Amino acid sequence: MISPALVLVQTLNGVQFGMMLFLFAAGLTLVLGIMNLVNLAHGSIYMIGAFLAATFSAWTGSFILGLLLALPAIFLVAVAVEIIVLRALYQRSHLDQVLATFGIILLLNELVRMIWGSSGLYVAMPGFLAGDVTLFSGILYPTYRLAVIALGLIVAAGLYWVIAWTRLGMLIRAGASNREMVEAIGVDIRLLFTVVFGLGAMLAAFAGGLAGPILSVDTGMGDSVLILALVVIVIGGIGSIRGTFVAALVIGVVDTIGRAFPADHDPAQLGLISNIGVDFGSLKLKSVTGYIETDDFNDSDFDQSEIFFFPTFRLQSHRQFSQELRLAGNTDRVDWMV
């Protein structure tokens, strides 16, 4: 029988994933709805934002400062890409746009490997968000994930205010409806497109930066998110922020619940056990946060102990990743290969 506590935790995980999916998809739907540009390189912007946030966090010693510094940096990168490459594609067919932006994906992935290497980076969890929150009945949930949900709601509300009540939002809505008319009344449509593309890139980079302490930051990390984001904007409506928000939440929850409770698997085979422990050599862990999704999972790695397991991550078996381990009340990190 599935534990109600596990269902609650997975639902919260789905909401958190949906919030990050919204941050990613919001910029993509604005670019597609206003600029009529199919930008497959949006996932690469997400990836570069994560790398920049990780790098700035390491330089400054502050996760928040690193994330804030990454936003204007990715804005400049996005503006450069828009001016140099994408402006020539506005009047081209969607097939040409797909081919060109796919080429940008290959270029940016290789550029990231040249600068940061192929092993990936790991971002330290902010100290003040490293603990757990007791929900009720002794159920613990990571504070950082609750913070991600709160930030997603704040950004969604702020984005809706900008679109609905500001002059920039008025121009964005008008540009989505009739670009020729907006240009006819004297608005610099090229500048508007550049600003919209930059704002969309900042939203994607913000999502990538928030993903850093949860997932490993490595090349190609935006590819899988891009597929789900395209589904989100189709369901929510191209150019619709409200529709994107609702669709992202629905898909986030459905995707997480579907992965956590597959119909044709025993929950124990996926490590979805309420009370387990993990023994890596001499390390006896007090608790583990993670959902190990791998082709060669072996539940013999786990033994019974007084530990609660939060299945939270969607990780590929070929990637090196980091889990958050709470050792005797202290927060530490351990890396390994699955």
C-alpha positions in Angstrom: 0.0 0.0 0.0 1.3 3.4 -0.9 2.0 5.7 2.0 0.0 9.0 2.1 3.2 10.7 3.3 5.0 9.5 0.2 2.1 10.8 -2.0 2.3 14.2 -0.3 6.1 14.4 -0.8 5.9 13.4 -4.4 3.1 16.0 -5.0 5.2 18.7 -3.5 8.1 17.5 -5.7 5.8 17.7 -8.7 4.8 21.3 -7.8 8.5 22.2 -7.3 9.4 20.7 -10.7 6.4 22.4 -12.3 7.6 25.8 -11.0 11.0 25.3 -12.5 9.4 24.1 -15.7 7.3 27.3 -15.8 10.3 29.5 -15.4 11.9 27.7 -18.3 8.8 27.6 -20.5 7.7 31.1 -19.9 10.6 32.6 -21.8 10.1 30.1 -24.6 6.4 30.8 -25.0 7.1 34.6 -25.1 9.7 34.1 -27.8 7.5 31.8 -29.9 4.4 33.9 -29.4 5.8 37.3 -30.0 8.8 36.7 -32.3 7.3 33.7 -34.1 10.7 32.1 -33.5 11.2 28.4 -32.8 14.2 28.5 -30.5 15.5 25.0 -29.7 18.6 26.6 -28.2 16.5 27.7 -25.2 17.7 24.6 -23.3 21.3 25.7 -24.0 20.6 29.1 -22.4 19.2 27.2 -19.4 22.4 25.2 -19.3 24.7 28.2 -19.6 22.8 30.0 -16.9 23.3 27.1 -14.6 27.1 27.0 -15.3 27.4 30.8 -14.8 25.5 30.6 -11.5 27.7 27.8 -10.3 30.9 29.6 -11.4 29.8 33.0 -9.8 28.7 31.2 -6.6 32.1 29.5 -6.4 33.9 32.9 -6.9 31.8 34.9 -4.5 31.1 32.1 -1.9 27.4 33.1 -2.0 24.7 31.1 -3.9 22.3 34.1 -4.0 25.0 36.5 -5.2 26.1 34.0 -7.8 22.6 33.6 -9.1 22.0 37.3 -9.3 25.2 37.8 -11.2 24.3 35.1 -13.7 21.2 36.9 -14.8 22.7 40.0 -16.4 25.5 37.8 -17.8 23.1 35.5 -19.6 21.1 38.6 -20.8 24.3 39.8 -22.6 24.9 36.3 -24.0 21.3 36.1 -25.3 21.4 39.6 -26.8 24.6 38.7 -28.7 23.0 35.5 -30.0 19.9 37.3 -31.0 21.7 40.0 -32.9 24.4 37.9 -34.5 22.3 34.8 -35.5 18.6 35.0 -34.8 17.7 38.4 -36.4 18.3 36.8 -39.8 15.8 34.1 -39.1 12.7 36.1 -38.3 11.4 36.1 -41.9 12.6 32.5 -42.6 10.5 29.3 -42.3 10.2 27.4 -39.0 12.2 24.6 -40.5 15.1 27.0 -41.1 14.8 28.2 -37.5 14.8 24.7 -36.2 18.0 23.8 -38.1 19.8 27.0 -37.2 18.9 26.8 -33.5 19.9 23.1 -33.4 23.3 24.2 -34.7 23.4 26.7 -31.9 22.8 23.9 -29.5 25.8 22.0 -30.8 28.0 25.1 -30.8 27.0 26.1 -27.2 27.4 22.6 -25.9 30.9 22.3 -27.2 31.7 25.8 -26.0 30.6 24.8 -22.5 32.8 21.7 -22.7 35.8 23.8 -23.7 35.3 26.3 -20.9 34.1 24.1 -18.0 35.0 20.6 -19.1 32.7 17.6 -19.4 32.7 16.4 -15.8 30.1 18.9 -14.6 29.9 21.3 -11.7 28.3 21.0 -8.3 26.7 23.9 -6.4 26.7 24.0 -2.7 23.3 24.2 -1.0 22.8 27.6 0.6 23.4 27.1 4.3 20.2 28.8 5.5 18.2 26.5 3.1 20.0 23.3 3.7 17.7 21.9 6.4 14.3 20.3 6.4 10.8 21.6 7.3 8.4 19.5 9.3 5.1 19.6 7.5 2.9 17.5 9.8 2.9 14.0 11.4 6.7 14.2 11.4 7.0 14.4 7.6 10.1 16.2 6.6 10.6 18.1 3.4 13.7 20.0 2.1 13.6 23.7 2.9 15.3 24.5 -0.4 12.6 22.9 -2.5 9.9 24.9 -0.6 12.0 28.0 -1.4 12.0 27.1 -5.1 8.2 26.8 -5.0 7.9 30.2 -3.3 10.3 31.8 -5.7 8.4 30.4 -8.7 5.1 31.8 -7.4 6.7 35.2 -6.8 8.2 35.3 -10.3 4.9 34.1 -11.9 3.1 36.9 -10.1 5.7 39.5 -11.1 5.7 38.3 -14.7 1.9 38.5 -14.9 2.0 42.0 -13.5 4.6 43.1 -16.1 2.6 41.6 -19.0 -0.8 42.8 -17.8 -0.1 46.3 -16.3 3.1 47.8 -17.7 3.9 49.6 -21.0 6.4 46.9 -21.8 3.7 44.3 -21.3 1.3 46.2 -23.5 3.9 46.2 -26.3 4.5 42.5 -25.8 0.8 41.7 -26.0 0.4 43.9 -29.0 3.4 42.4 -30.7 2.0 39.0 -30.2 -1.3 40.0 -31.8 -0.1 42.2 -34.7 3.6 42.9 -35.1 3.1 45.0 -38.2 0.7 47.4 -36.5 3.1 47.8 -33.5 5.9 48.7 -35.9 3.6 51.0 -37.9 2.9 53.2 -34.8 6.7 53.8 -34.3 7.8 51.1 -31.9 11.3 49.7 -32.6 10.2 46.1 -33.2 13.8 44.9 -33.3 14.6 46.4 -29.9 11.4 44.9 -28.5 12.4 41.4 -29.9 15.8 41.8 -28.3 14.4 42.7 -24.9 11.9 39.8 -25.0 14.6 37.4 -26.0 16.8 38.6 -23.2 14.0 38.4 -20.6 13.2 34.9 -21.8 16.8 33.9 -21.4 17.0 35.4 -17.9 14.0 33.3 -16.9 15.6 30.1 -18.3 18.9 31.0 -16.6 17.1 31.6 -13.3 15.6 28.1 -13.5 19.0 26.6 -14.4 20.6 28.4 -11.4 17.9 27.1 -9.0 18.5 23.6 -10.4 22.1 23.7 -9.5 21.9 22.6 -5.9 19.4 19.9 -6.8 20.9 18.4 -9.9 24.4 18.2 -11.3 25.3 21.0 -13.7 26.5 19.4 -16.9 26.4 19.8 -20.6 23.1 18.7 -22.2 21.1 19.3 -19.0 18.6 21.5 -20.8 17.7 18.9 -23.5 15.2 16.9 -21.6 13.6 20.0 -20.0 13.2 21.5 -23.5 10.9 18.6 -24.6 8.6 19.1 -21.6 8.6 22.8 -22.1 7.4 22.4 -25.7 4.6 20.2 -24.4 3.8 22.9 -21.8 3.5 25.8 -24.3 1.3 23.7 -26.6 -1.1 22.8 -23.8 -1.0 26.2 -22.2 -1.2 28.2 -25.4 1.6 29.9 -27.3 2.2 33.3 -25.8 0.0 32.7 -22.7 1.7 33.2 -19.4 -1.3 32.0 -17.4 -1.8 29.0 -19.6 1.9 28.1 -19.3 1.7 28.4 -15.5 -1.2 26.0 -15.2 0.2 23.6 -17.8 3.6 23.5 -16.2 2.1 22.7 -12.8 -0.1 19.9 -14.2 2.8 18.4 -16.2 5.2 18.7 -13.3 2.9 16.9 -10.9 1.9 14.2 -13.5 5.5 13.6 -14.6 6.7 13.2 -11.0 3.9 11.1 -9.8 4.1 8.9 -12.9 7.8 8.3 -12.3 7.4 7.7 -8.6 4.5 5.2 -8.9 4.8 3.3 -12.2 1.9 0.9 -12.6 4.1 -2.1 -13.6 6.8 -1.9 -10.9 7.0 -2.7 -7.3 7.8 0.5 -5.4 10.6 -1.3 -3.6 12.4 -1.9 -7.0 12.7 1.8 -7.5 13.9 2.6 -4.0 10.6 4.2 -3.0 10.7 2.9 0.5 9.8 4.9 3.5 12.4 3.6 6.0 15.8 2.8 4.4 19.4 3.4 5.0 22.4 3.4 2.7 25.8 2.0 3.5 28.7 3.2 1.3 31.8 1.7 2.9 32.2 3.2 6.3 29.6 5.9 5.8 26.3 5.1 7.6 24.0 7.8 6.5 21.3 9.3 8.7 19.1 10.3 5.7 19.3 10.5 2.0 17.5 12.8 -0.4 17.3 11.3 -3.9 15.4 9.4 -6.5 17.9 7.1 -8.3 16.4 6.3 -11.7 18.8 3.9 -13.3 18.8 0.8 -15.6 20.8 -1.3 -13.1 19.3 -0.4 -9.8 19.8 -3.0 -7.1 17.8 -2.7 -4.0 20.3 -4.8 -2.1 22.3 -1.6 -1.7 19.7 -0.6 0.9 19.3 -2.0 4.3 16.6 -1.3 7.0 17.2 1.6 9.3 15.4 4.4 11.0 15.7 6.8 8.0 13.2 8.5 5.8 13.9 8.6 2.1 12.6 11.3 -0.2 12.5 10.1 -3.8 13.0 13.5 -5.6 15.5 13.4 -8.4 15.2 12.4 -12.0 18.8 11.4 -12.8 20.2 9.4 -15.7 22.3 6.3 -14.9 25.2 7.4 -17.0 25.7 10.8 -15.3 27.7 11.6 -12.2 25.6 13.3 -9.7 25.5 14.6 -6.2 23.0 13.8 -3.5 22.4 15.8 -0.4 23.3 13.7 2.6 22.3 14.7 6.2 25.0 13.0 8.3 24.2 13.0 12.1 22.4 16.3 11.8 25.1 18.0 9.6 24.7 18.7 5.9 27.4 17.2 3.6 27.7 16.1 0.0 28.9 12.8 -1.5 29.4 12.2 -5.2 29.3 8.8 -6.9 28.5 7.1 -10.1 25.4 5.0 -10.7 
